[in-house]
Amino acid sequence: MKKNWISIAIIVIALGGLWVKAYFARNTATTLEGWAHAESQLAPADAAKPTLVLFTADWCGPCQSFKHDVLTQSDVAQELKQSFNLIKVDLTDSQAPGQKIAEQFNVEGIPTLVLLSPGQQEAARAVGSMSKSGFLDWLHQSAKKPT
């Protein structure tokens, strides 16, 4: 009987530890290197490249997971930096200037990715978190589409 209680206590402690780890991993803002921060307008650095715009917020669990699990992976980050202007629109604060950009793009949920052609026309859009392979598939297919 005593062994059963000890086993149950160990399982509860282990599950609690996993929950705490998952909670903090998902609720800690992930920093994206190489992404320009848009305040009131999008200003791509290289007019010849397409632009990838990420609408995100620090309080958004799926946003943080997507940034951590996909966008910060070295191979993904390198490909993005080489091929795209990268712009992040932070919607953490509902009064932030980025809200105007979100309204202009009719963003209804986050994370939202908008791919703009070099002429700044919307070429593709994705809403919600994706796996690394799902994101890369979406990105490659979207980048090939004529605008």
C-alpha positions as semicolon CSV with decimal commas, in nm:
position;residue;x (nm);y (nm);z (nm)
1;M;0,000;0,000;0,000
2;K;0,280;0,239;0,091
3;K;0,454;0,165;-0,242
4;N;0,137;0,265;-0,432
5;W;0,128;0,606;-0,260
6;I;0,495;0,661;-0,329
7;S;0,446;0,569;-0,696
8;I;0,146;0,800;-0,723
9;A;0,340;1,084;-0,557
10;I;0,630;1,039;-0,799
11;I;0,395;1,044;-1,098
12;V;0,218;1,358;-0,972
13;I;0,548;1,536;-0,911
14;A;0,679;1,434;-1,256
15;L;0,361;1,551;-1,429
16;G;0,370;1,876;-1,234
17;G;0,730;1,933;-1,340
18;L;0,642;1,871;-1,704
19;W;0,350;2,114;-1,680
20;V;0,569;2,385;-1,525
21;K;0,834;2,335;-1,794
22;A;0,572;2,353;-2,071
23;Y;0,406;2,657;-1,913
24;F;0,727;2,857;-1,891
25;A;0,849;2,746;-2,235
26;R;0,523;2,864;-2,393
27;N;0,482;3,179;-2,187
28;T;0,826;3,327;-2,232
29;A;0,866;3,560;-2,527
30;T;1,109;3,428;-2,787
31;T;1,340;3,684;-2,945
32;L;1,372;3,676;-3,322
33;E;1,709;3,792;-3,451
34;G;1,714;3,964;-3,788
35;W;1,348;4,064;-3,781
36;A;1,274;4,436;-3,810
37;H;1,011;4,567;-3,571
38;A;0,729;4,754;-3,746
39;E;0,570;5,037;-3,552
40;S;0,332;5,218;-3,783
41;Q;0,426;5,108;-4,134
42;L;0,609;4,834;-4,314
43;A;0,945;4,944;-4,445
44;P;1,128;4,657;-4,618
45;A;1,505;4,694;-4,627
46;D;1,551;4,546;-4,977
47;A;1,281;4,635;-5,231
48;A;1,392;4,349;-5,459
49;K;1,311;4,080;-5,201
50;P;0,971;3,953;-5,093
51;T;0,872;4,045;-4,737
52;L;0,752;3,808;-4,469
53;V;0,544;3,979;-4,200
54;L;0,475;3,807;-3,869
55;F;0,191;3,933;-3,649
56;T;0,257;3,810;-3,296
57;A;0,221;3,890;-2,926
58;D;0,416;3,798;-2,614
59;W;0,101;3,665;-2,443
60;C;0,015;3,435;-2,737
61;G;0,116;3,076;-2,658
62;P;0,092;2,950;-3,019
63;C;0,301;3,251;-3,132
64;Q;0,574;3,171;-2,883
65;S;0,571;2,802;-2,976
66;F;0,595;2,885;-3,346
67;K;0,878;3,130;-3,293
68;H;1,068;2,893;-3,063
69;D;1,005;2,567;-3,247
70;V;1,029;2,695;-3,605
71;L;1,155;3,048;-3,667
72;T;1,457;3,033;-3,436
73;Q;1,585;2,705;-3,581
74;S;1,920;2,783;-3,744
75;D;1,840;2,640;-4,089
76;V;1,503;2,818;-4,105
77;A;1,645;3,146;-3,973
78;Q;1,929;3,137;-4,225
79;E;1,698;3,070;-4,520
80;L;1,463;3,347;-4,411
81;K;1,742;3,603;-4,369
82;Q;1,886;3,523;-4,711
83;S;1,562;3,528;-4,908
84;F;1,321;3,768;-4,738
85;N;1,279;4,100;-4,567
86;L;1,160;3,999;-4,220
87;I;0,920;4,221;-4,030
88;K;0,758;4,149;-3,695
89;V;0,444;4,334;-3,589
90;D;0,406;4,314;-3,211
91;L;0,046;4,309;-3,093
92;T;0,125;4,247;-2,725
93;D;-0,027;4,581;-2,626
94;S;-0,374;4,648;-2,767
95;Q;-0,284;5,018;-2,788
96;A;0,046;4,959;-2,970
97;P;0,109;5,126;-3,307
98;G;0,128;4,781;-3,469
99;Q;-0,248;4,752;-3,424
100;K;-0,294;4,988;-3,721
101;I;-0,088;4,760;-3,943
102;A;-0,290;4,461;-3,821
103;E;-0,611;4,645;-3,915
104;Q;-0,472;4,733;-4,258
105;F;-0,401;4,364;-4,319
106;N;-0,731;4,247;-4,166
107;V;-0,551;4,028;-3,913
108;E;-0,814;3,839;-3,717
109;G;-0,598;3,590;-3,529
110;I;-0,237;3,535;-3,435
111;P;0,012;3,417;-3,522
112;T;-0,049;3,542;-3,875
113;L;0,212;3,535;-4,149
114;V;0,170;3,750;-4,458
115;L;0,400;3,707;-4,754
116;L;0,434;4,019;-4,968
117;S;0,578;4,027;-5,319
118;P;0,869;4,262;-5,388
119;G;0,600;4,508;-5,505
120;Q;0,438;4,479;-5,160
121;Q;0,129;4,294;-5,284
122;E;-0,003;4,015;-5,063
123;A;0,103;3,683;-5,214
124;A;0,000;3,445;-4,935
125;R;-0,129;3,431;-4,579
126;A;-0,122;3,172;-4,303
127;V;-0,297;3,191;-3,968
128;G;-0,200;2,976;-3,673
129;S;0,108;2,789;-3,565
130;M;0,273;2,540;-3,798
131;S;0,534;2,271;-3,772
132;K;0,875;2,338;-3,920
133;S;0,803;2,122;-4,226
134;G;0,455;2,270;-4,266
135;F;0,595;2,623;-4,252
136;L;0,872;2,551;-4,502
137;D;0,625;2,384;-4,740
138;W;0,390;2,683;-4,714
139;L;0,676;2,928;-4,762
140;H;0,824;2,752;-5,067
141;Q;0,485;2,705;-5,236
142;S;0,379;3,062;-5,159
143;A;0,707;3,214;-5,279
144;K;0,665;3,040;-5,616
145;K;0,313;3,174;-5,678
146;P;0,284;3,457;-5,928
147;T;0,133;3,773;-5,781
